[in-house]
């Protein structure tokens, strides 16, 4: 990976995953309200995974202007729209179908098109997006985030494309689309959500500064990592 500025990390430790979920949902609501008050809209990149899905379910209860929200997906599996492991479908079931965000402001990655075409399609969409206000990400047991895996391209270069077509993911399914590390770093606020003892080794490696994919997300303002005690160890 080319040498860039160091990742600034702020760790937020919570006793349980339930505490993490409650505080994270409140923080998302606050950031959304601030963005809408300042500019009239809020552009939000979603992570997949069990912990983010629990957070999204909490967002149903927000008292906010849903018409100002714009939703994007950080990565997607190349499966059909109704596949149970599709990130956009999980977010839809947990949250999006329960709130009145205009359909045209929810932007799934069309993984059913295959990785190359879906990546190109989403890159074209993102070219018209003025900014992200908040990017949310998870952390895999191997240190991956979105669909950026160890020993694979992460797209950290200044001229890296906004999206990457993944054809040989070490986790099934092998074909995926991911926003690149460069694109994920283009937000004033980036949150990682990490819960459970299975993530403890990845968290320890990250804290030691090892070169895991999550460390390639380097926004100018740094990243906030929300972690429960089980993952912190």
N, C-alpha and C positions, 0 to 999 in steps of 0.2 A: 504494500500500500504506500503511495507517495506520502512523504512527510508533510503534514499540515499542522496548524496550531493545535495545541493540546485540548482535549475535551474537558470542559468545565463541568463538574458533576456536583449536584446538591442532593444528598440522600435524605429521604423523609421516612422515618421508621414508625410503623404502627404495630400494636400488639397482635392484631388479627387481620385476616383478609377482609372481614366484614368492616372493620374500622377503616381500612384503606379504601374500600369501595365507597363508603359514606363520604369521606373527606374528598376523595377524587371527584365524585359527582358534583359536590358543592363547588369545587374549584372550577370545573368546566362551566357550570352555570354562571359563576362570577366573571370568568374571562369572556364568555359570550355576551353577557350584559354590557361589559366595558367596551367591547368591539362594536356592538350595535349602537351604543350611545355615542361613540366617537365617530363612526363612519356609516352606520346604517345597515351593516351586514356582518356575518360571522362565517369564516371559512375553516372547516374542521376536518382533519384527516383521521379516520378511524383505524384502530388496530383490530386484529382478530384475536381469538383465544378466550378462555373461560373467564379470566379476571376482567378484561375489558367488557365482555358481554354483561357481566353482573353490574358493572358501572353504567352501561347504557340503559339497562332496565330501570335503574334509579332515575335516569334523566326524564322518564315519563312524567315525573311529579314536579318538574320545574315549572315555575310561573314565568313565562318568557314569551317573546315575540318569535314564534316558530317560523313565521314567514321570512325572516331575515337570515335563517340558517342555510348554509351550503355544505353538503356532505361529500367527502371523497374517501376512497379506500386506499390504505397504504400498500396492501398486496392482496393477491387473489389466486386461488387455485383454478386451474383450467378445467373446470367441470361445469355442468349445466346450471342454469339459473336456479333450479329447484333442488340442487344437490345439498344434502344436510351439512356438508363441510364447507360450503361456500361462505366466505366471510360476509359478503353483503346480505346473504339470506339470513344468517344468524343475527346480524344487526337489525335487519328488518323485523324479524320475529320478536326480538327482545325489546325493541324501542321504536323503530321508524314507522311502522304501520299504526302505531298508537298515538302519533302526534301529527299535527297538520303542517308539516314541512311540504311545500309545493313539490310535486313529483319531479318537475324539471330541474330542481335544485339538489337532487340526490343523484350522484354520479357513480354507479357501479363500474367496475372493470369487467368488460365482456369476455371473461375467461373462456367461454364456450367457443370463441373464435380461434383459439389456439394461441400460444405464447407470443409469436412474432406479430401477428395481426392485432391481437389485443393490446400489446405493448405500444405499437404504433398508434393505434386508435386513442389510447388514453394519453399518450404524449401530446397528440394534437389537441385534445381537450385541455390539458394543463397549460398549453401555450397561451390560452386565453384567460387563465385565472390570474388575477392581479397579485394575489398573495395567499398564503395560509396564515391563519391566526394561531392555530394550535394543531400540533401533530401529536398523536398518541401512539405508543408502540409497546410491544411486549418483549419478553426475553426468553429464548429457548434454552433448554438444558445444555446445549452445545455453544451457547453464546450468540446464536443468530437472532436477528430482529427483522420484522417484515419477512421477506423471502430472500434475505441476504445471509448466505451461509458461509461457514469457514471454508477456505480453499476455493472459493468461487469469486467472480467479480462483484464488487460492491458499488462501483460507480462513484468513487470519491473525487475523481479528477474534476478540475474546474470546467472542462468541456464535456463531462459525462452526460449522457442523455437523461431525461427526466424519469424514464422507465426502463426496466431491464426485462428481457425475455429469458426466463429460466427453463431449461429443458432437461436438467439432470439434478433436480433437487434430491438431497440425501434423505429427505422425508417425503413420503407419498402425499399426494401424487407428484410425479417428477416434473410435470409441466406447470409453470406458474408465471405470474407477472408481478413485479415489485417496483415501487418507486425506488429510485437510486438513493444512495447515501447523500449525494449532493442535493437532490430534490427534498429529501426529508429534513435536511439541515436548513432549508430556506423558510424558517418560521421563527418568530420571536420567542415562542414557547414550545418546548418539546417535553412531553411527559412519557416516562416509562413506567409500566405497572408490572410488578414482580411479586408473586405470592407462591408459597408452598415450599416444603423442604427439598423438592426435586430441583429447585433452582439454586440451591445453596452453593454448589460448586461454581456455577456460572457467575454468581454474584461475587464470590471470593476472587475469581480470576479477574473480573472487571475491577474490583477494588485494588488489586495488585497492579493494574495497568497493563495487563496482557492484551494482545492484539485481537480481541474478539470483534465480530461484526458490529455489535452494539456500540463499541467505542468509536466507530467510524462516523457516527451521527454527531456533528460538531457545529451546531448553530452558534452564532456570535455570542448569544446570551447564555450559552450552556444548556444543560439538560437537568430536569428534575426527575429523580428516580424515587418512586413510591414503592416501598417494600415492606412486607410484613416480617415479623420476628422469625417465622419458620424459614423464610428464604435468607434472612440476614445471618442466622446461625450464631 
